């Protein structure tokens, strides 16, 4: 989008490089859907673009969007290399928002590692460049994509799209490409070339979350497949054992031999039942563990938003029991902080104050406290 309208560039190519420009247009007719650089009617724009592509017999495989540089905030900082993906995203978001994590849902964040260097002999840090933009704009692009019927490939800052043109100078400066008018749509051209680029442009489309969700669905599918295979095996073996038992009973005339065969079959049946029971318990444990982890993430997010007049000095965990100790400048601050934590839907037993009193270790009237809580779990 540029100056109240949109640019559209469609480029085709092979697996390694682009080779032809099919379309390079300024879409002045989209001005009614766009206000400066903001989408005001995303669904209508997607429907219009779909008709536009059909009328020109264009069938792109995906679509990319750009975000104005004025709507992008970025920073560079170093964090420990051993951070998990969840903790890394949490720390970078906190840095970009200057600690105002209550606004995290209003922004989309992307990041790339820059360098890895050793600050101490036993510690490694990684430098990251991170950027964020408003989630409302990303949601509008998703609505356009859905109405258009094309998957999103990237949502990039304008500067990254324009910077990419230099790396594709050989292609862009070809006479047939120049004649297509693509140089009058440089930002859209840079976006279209992202499919063949290996640069480190920011991508605000939540591809990391989608990849994690796909992995979780695949993991759940594999678990259910294993359990189903176990049940099928148990049924098959049980049917085989029943058939074998029937043969033994028909061929043996003595009750002692029949009893022995039945006893052996019962033992095998018990073993199969134990296997099925173990599989069921394993599934319940995994689901409970996943649920408890989600509760812990919510708890940790709420804990980070506690006011500055309350200091948490120690947190100890044993199974689902949480013991929170700390200090505060007032007893009211302690009760407010615990009420904030207790509002989360993660507690089997909400945090309650076990001990609250003025500490003698400081010249100020500092209140020491100790609280107990129990997280939900299966």
C-alpha positions in Angstrom: 0.0 0.0 0.0 1.3 3.4 -0.9 -0.3 6.9 -0.7 -3.8 5.6 -0.2 -3.7 2.8 -2.9 -2.0 -0.5 -3.4 0.8 -1.8 -5.6 0.5 -5.3 -7.2 3.5 -7.2 -8.7 3.2 -10.8 -9.7 6.5 -12.6 -10.5 7.0 -16.2 -11.7 10.2 -18.3 -11.6 11.8 -21.6 -10.9 12.9 -23.0 -7.6 16.2 -21.0 -7.5 15.5 -17.7 -9.3 12.7 -15.5 -10.7 12.4 -15.3 -14.5 9.3 -13.4 -15.6 7.1 -10.5 -14.5 3.4 -11.1 -15.2 2.0 -7.9 -13.6 3.2 -4.6 -12.2 0.4 -2.1 -11.5 -0.6 0.7 -9.3 -4.2 -0.2 -8.2 -5.8 3.3 -7.9 -9.2 1.6 -7.6 -8.2 0.3 -4.2 -8.2 3.8 -2.7 -11.7 3.3 -1.2 -10.3 0.3 0.8 -7.2 2.1 2.0 -6.6 5.2 4.2 -3.0 6.3 3.7 -1.1 3.2 4.8 -4.0 1.6 6.8 -6.5 -1.0 5.6 -10.1 0.1 6.5 -12.0 -2.5 4.4 -9.8 -5.6 4.3 -12.5 -8.2 3.3 -13.7 -6.0 0.5 -10.1 -5.4 -0.7 -9.5 -9.2 -0.8 -12.7 -9.8 -2.8 -11.7 -7.0 -5.3 -8.2 -8.4 -5.7 -9.6 -11.9 -6.3 -11.8 -10.6 -9.2 -8.8 -8.5 -10.5 -6.6 -11.6 -10.7 -9.3 -13.8 -12.3 -10.0 -11.1 -15.0 -6.3 -11.1 -16.0 -5.9 -14.9 -15.7 -3.3 -14.6 -12.9 -3.0 -17.5 -10.5 -0.3 -16.7 -7.8 0.5 -19.3 -5.2 0.8 -16.9 -2.2 0.8 -13.2 -1.3 3.1 -10.9 0.7 2.3 -7.6 2.4 4.5 -4.6 3.6 4.2 -2.5 6.7 5.1 1.1 6.7 8.5 1.8 8.5 6.8 4.4 10.7 4.7 1.5 12.2 7.7 -0.6 13.0 9.8 -0.4 16.2 13.1 -2.3 16.5 16.0 -2.9 18.8 19.2 -4.9 19.2 20.1 -6.7 22.4 22.0 -9.7 23.7 20.4 -12.6 25.6 21.7 -15.9 27.0 22.0 -18.6 24.3 20.3 -21.3 26.5 16.9 -19.5 26.6 14.0 -21.5 25.2 11.9 -20.1 22.3 9.1 -19.1 24.7 11.5 -17.3 27.1 13.3 -15.6 24.2 10.1 -14.3 22.7 9.0 -13.1 26.2 12.2 -11.2 26.9 12.4 -9.6 23.4 8.7 -8.5 23.7 9.3 -7.1 27.2 12.3 -5.1 25.8 10.4 -3.7 22.9 7.4 -2.7 25.1 9.7 -1.3 27.8 8.2 -3.7 30.3 4.5 -3.0 29.5 3.6 -6.6 29.0 -0.1 -5.9 29.3 0.2 -4.5 25.8 1.7 -7.7 24.3 -1.5 -8.8 22.6 -1.6 -5.6 20.6 1.7 -6.2 18.8 3.4 -8.9 16.6 7.1 -9.5 17.1 9.8 -11.1 14.9 13.5 -11.5 15.5 16.7 -12.9 14.1 20.0 -13.8 15.7 23.0 -11.6 14.7 26.1 -13.0 16.3 27.1 -15.4 19.1 30.0 -14.4 21.3 31.5 -15.5 24.6 31.3 -13.0 27.3 32.8 -15.3 29.9 34.5 -18.5 29.8 31.4 -20.4 30.8 28.7 -18.1 29.4 27.5 -17.5 25.9 25.2 -14.7 24.7 23.5 -14.2 21.4 22.8 -10.8 19.8 19.3 -10.5 18.4 17.7 -7.8 16.2 14.0 -7.6 17.0 11.1 -5.6 15.7 7.3 -5.3 16.3 4.3 -3.8 14.6 0.6 -3.5 15.5 -1.4 -6.8 15.6 -4.5 -5.0 14.1 -2.6 -4.4 10.9 -1.5 -8.1 10.7 -5.1 -9.2 11.4 -6.3 -7.0 8.5 -3.8 -8.6 6.1 -5.0 -12.0 7.2 -8.6 -11.0 6.4 -7.4 -9.8 2.9 -5.6 -13.2 2.4 -8.7 -15.2 3.5 -11.1 -13.3 1.2 -8.5 -13.5 -1.7 -8.1 -17.3 -1.1 -4.2 -17.1 -1.0 -1.9 -18.1 1.9 0.4 -15.4 3.3 4.1 -15.8 2.6 5.4 -12.8 4.5 4.5 -9.5 6.2 7.6 -7.3 6.0 8.7 -3.7 6.8 8.8 -1.5 3.7 12.5 -0.9 4.2 13.4 -4.6 4.0 11.3 -5.0 0.8 13.1 -2.1 -0.9 16.5 -3.2 0.3 16.0 -6.6 -1.4 16.0 -5.0 -4.9 19.8 -4.4 -4.7 20.4 -8.2 -4.4 18.3 -8.9 -7.5 19.8 -6.2 -9.7 20.6 -8.6 -12.5 17.0 -9.6 -12.8 15.4 -6.2 -12.2 17.6 -4.4 -14.7 16.8 -6.7 -17.6 15.2 -4.8 -20.5 12.0 -6.9 -20.5 11.6 -6.5 -16.7 12.2 -2.8 -16.8 9.6 -2.5 -19.6 7.0 -4.2 -17.5 6.9 -1.1 -15.2 8.1 -3.0 -12.2 10.5 -0.1 -11.2 7.4 2.1 -10.6 6.3 -0.5 -8.0 9.6 -1.1 -6.2 8.1 -1.9 -2.8 5.7 -4.5 -4.2 8.5 -5.9 -6.4 10.8 -6.4 -3.4 7.9 -8.2 -1.6 7.3 -10.5 -4.7 11.1 -11.4 -4.7 11.0 -12.6 -1.1 10.1 -16.1 -2.4 13.7 -16.4 -3.8 15.5 -14.3 -1.2 17.7 -15.7 1.6 18.1 -12.4 3.4 17.1 -11.8 7.1 14.1 -9.5 6.6 11.6 -9.3 9.4 8.4 -11.3 8.9 5.5 -10.3 11.2 3.4 -13.2 10.0 3.2 -15.6 13.1 5.0 -18.4 11.3 6.8 -19.6 14.4 3.5 -20.0 16.3 2.0 -21.9 13.3 5.0 -24.1 13.1 4.8 -24.9 16.9 1.1 -25.7 16.5 1.7 -28.0 13.6 4.4 -29.8 15.6 2.0 -30.2 18.6 -0.8 -31.5 16.3 1.7 -34.0 14.7 2.8 -35.1 18.2 -0.8 -35.6 19.3 -1.6 -37.5 16.1 1.5 -39.8 16.6 0.5 -40.4 20.2 -3.1 -41.3 19.2 -1.8 -43.5 16.4 0.5 -45.4 18.8 -2.4 -45.8 21.3 -4.7 -47.0 18.5 -2.1 -49.5 17.3 -1.7 -50.7 20.9 -5.5 -51.2 21.2 -5.7 -53.0 17.8 -2.8 -55.2 18.7 -4.5 -56.1 22.0 -7.8 -56.9 20.3 -6.0 -59.0 17.6 -3.9 -60.9 20.2 -7.0 -61.4 22.4 -8.9 -62.8 19.4 -6.0 -65.1 18.5 -5.8 -66.3 22.1 -9.5 -67.0 22.2 -9.3 -69.0 19.0 -6.3 -70.9 20.4 -8.1 -71.6 23.6 -11.1 -73.0 21.7 -8.8 -75.3 19.8 -7.1 -76.6 23.0 -10.5 -77.1 24.7 -11.8 -79.1 21.7 -8.6 -81.2 21.4 -8.0 -82.0 25.0 -10.2 -84.3 26.9 -8.7 -83.9 30.3 -9.8 -81.0 32.5 -6.3 -80.5 33.9 -4.9 -79.6 30.4 -7.8 -77.3 29.7 -7.2 -75.5 33.0 -3.5 -75.0 32.2 -4.3 -73.5 28.8 -6.9 -71.1 30.3 -4.4 -70.0 33.0 -1.7 -69.2 30.4 -4.2 -67.2 28.3 -5.3 -65.2 31.4 -1.8 -64.3 32.2 -1.2 -63.0 28.7 -4.5 -61.1 28.8 -3.4 -59.4 32.1 -0.1 -58.4 30.4 -2.0 -56.8 27.6 -4.3 -55.0 30.0 -1.2 -53.7 31.8 0.2 -52.4 28.5 -3.1 -50.6 27.7 -3.3 -49.2 31.2 0.3 -47.8 30.9 -0.5 -46.2 27.5 -3.6 -44.6 29.0 -1.7 -43.3 32.0 1.0 -42.0 29.8 -1.5 -40.0 27.7 -3.1 -38.6 30.8 0.2 -37.6 32.2 1.3 -35.8 29.0 -2.0 -33.9 28.8 -1.8 -32.9 32.4 1.8 -31.8 32.1 0.8 -29.6 29.0 -2.1 -28.1 30.9 0.1 -27.4 34.0 2.7 -25.7 31.8 0.1 -23.4 30.3 -1.0 -22.5 33.9 2.6 -21.8 34.8 3.0 -19.5 31.8 -0.1 -17.5 32.8 1.1 -17.4 36.4 4.6 -16.1 35.3 3.0 -13.4 33.1 0.8 -12.2 35.9 3.8 -12.2 38.4 5.8 -10.0 36.0 3.0 -7.3 36.2 3.0 -7.0 40.0 3.6 -3.5 41.2 7.1 -2.1 42.1 6.2 -1.8 45.8 6.2 -5.7 46.1 9.4 -7.7 45.8 9.4 -11.5 45.4 12.5 -12.9 47.1 11.9 -16.6 46.8 9.7 -19.0 45.0 9.8 -22.7 45.8 7.9 -25.4 44.0 7.1 -29.0 45.0 4.8 -30.8 42.6 1.8 -28.5 42.3 2.4 -26.5 45.5 3.9 -23.0 45.1 5.4 -21.1 48.1 5.9 -17.4 47.5 8.0 -15.3 49.8 8.9 -11.6 49.6 8.7 -8.1 51.0 6.5 -5.1 50.4 6.2 -1.5 51.5 2.7 -2.0 52.8 0.4 -4.9 53.8 -2.2 -3.6 51.4 0.3 -4.0 48.6 0.8 -7.7 49.6 -3.0 -8.4 49.5 -3.4 -6.6 46.2 -0.6 -8.6 44.6 -2.0 -11.9 45.8 -5.5 -10.9 44.7 -4.1 -10.2 41.2 -2.5 -13.7 41.2 -5.6 -15.4 42.6 -7.7 -14.0 39.7 -5.9 -16.3 37.3 -8.0 -19.5 36.4 -5.0 -21.8 37.1 -5.3 -22.5 40.8 -6.7 -25.5 42.5 -6.2 -23.6 45.8 -5.7 -19.8 45.4 -2.6 -18.2 47.0 -3.3 -17.2 50.7 -1.1 -15.4 53.1 0.5 -17.7 55.7 2.7 -15.1 57.3 2.6 -11.3 57.2 4.5 -8.9 59.5 6.9 -6.0 59.7 10.5 -7.1 59.2 13.2 -6.0 61.7 16.0 -6.3 59.1 15.4 -2.8 57.5 15.1 0.7 58.9 12.0 1.2 56.8 8.6 -0.3 57.7 9.0 -3.2 55.3 6.5 -6.0 55.5 7.7 -9.6 55.0 5.2 -12.2 53.8 4.9 -15.8 52.9 2.0 -17.3 50.8 0.9 -20.7 49.6 -0.9 -21.8 46.5 -1.7 -24.9 44.5 -1.9 -25.1 40.7 -4.4 -27.1 38.9 -3.3 -30.4 37.4 -4.6 -33.8 36.4 
